[in-house]
Amino acid sequence: MVSAGINFAGPGRVGIDLAEELLELKRERNAVILAQAKIINPTKRVILPDLDAGCSLSESCPPEKLAEFLTQRADKNYYVIAYINCSAGVKALADVICTSGNADKIVRAAPADRNILFVPDQNLGAWVMERTGRKMDLWQGTCYVHVEFTARSINKIREQYPDAPVVAHPECTYAVRMLADEVCSTEKMVTFCRESAAREIIVVTEAGLLHRLRKEIPGKKFIPGPTDNCFCGECRFMKMNTLEKAYEALLKMEPEITLPESVRKRAEAPILRMLELSK
Ligand code: SF4
């Protein structure tokens, strides 16, 4: 999930103080810490806390490979739908962008006479295909965190908490999605947890969401969906974006994100199309 935003590592009082200072500094500098913002607002200065904080999902679909694939299969005349967790280079090759929240709507709005290529997440793509009935070719990308959850690890935690419903993100594999009581976007996961009558809920997604759920919905117990290897489900890339690094980056105003204008413009068009179709 998620590189559309950043879940900062570093909870606790020190983290809260630092977050407050950081927000003040952000207002003062009029800067954003959100890479997508550079595409739709080129005059904004965009900084990243850590340039090495990549994303396995984005990296599973390099723009050069996608461009080559599209050239080799030009006869397919693909309508490319790109999930927002991808690079600016991939967005520049797409016809429209989607999020996990609006993917159904975007896929249903695709021209009926075009073949669809969905990139980069094959699991999210397969989930949308099941829901819309629209056939799509799927780029074979995955988020390394979400594919760590397995049927075995979810069955195990279910035995421990038999009354707790399981809510999972669609980037999880088919086997895990089949075991979940609800599969939905990050925002809808929050709504599900808020509205569910259950007092204990098993949450199967990147562990950063657990902080938000515990803060916004006190009084319920949120159990992190375990993986087969550990009990964390934490994205090592997201954890690289610490509050300290964000504060430092805002002080120095670097590392700054820059984009060639030609790429930015091509990447902006499919984002604007998504916004138009989402109305
Ligand atoms: S959890 Fe990490 S690897 Fe997965 S999509 Fe989000 S940023 Fe990328």
Residues whose N, C-alpha, C, O or C-beta is under 5 A from the ligand:
A	BS01	SF4	M1 V2 S3 G54 C55 S56 L57 N85 C143 Y144 V145 E206 C235 F237
